[in-house]
Amino acid sequence: MRPELSIIPEPDRSTEARKPLTAKQRAELALAQGGRCGCGCGGKLDHAGEGTVDEHLNPLGLTGTNDLANRSIWRKPCSDAKTYGTDLPAIAKAKRIEARETGTRRERKPIPQRPDPWPKGRKLASRPFQTRAANDDRRDA
Ligand SMILES: [Zn+2]
């Protein structure tokens, strides 16, 4: 249970807007990396072929900034693996934790239930046992 008022300041959870690198910045970064992928796979950057991405090493969604120190040129396949395999799940988890911590989690709607056809303690309607002869009599009448 969270107290109504806290002396602990709320953490800054704002995210910086995405800012693409200029062509010059991209070229300088790629040069500084020796034309190799920034992820460490050793693959050559192929800007025209498979494509390259200027990655945020610490994603914007997780306190990352647009600083050049947080940027690196990655091959597209390596970038996709990081973005979709690591970053987006981590950002989603951070959002879930934040929603839990701040109490802004969406209420769940209960699943509608149909009435129980076999409630506990239900008495079966008892019918007197009827002999074959009694049935025959009823039919004849
Ligand atoms: Zn790579």
Boltz pocket constraint, residues with backbone or C-beta under 6 A from the ligand:
constraints:
  - pocket:
      binder: B
      contacts: [[A, 37], [A, 38], [A, 39], [A, 40], [A, 41], [A, 42], [A, 43], [A, 74], [A, 75], [A, 78]]
      max_distance: 6.0
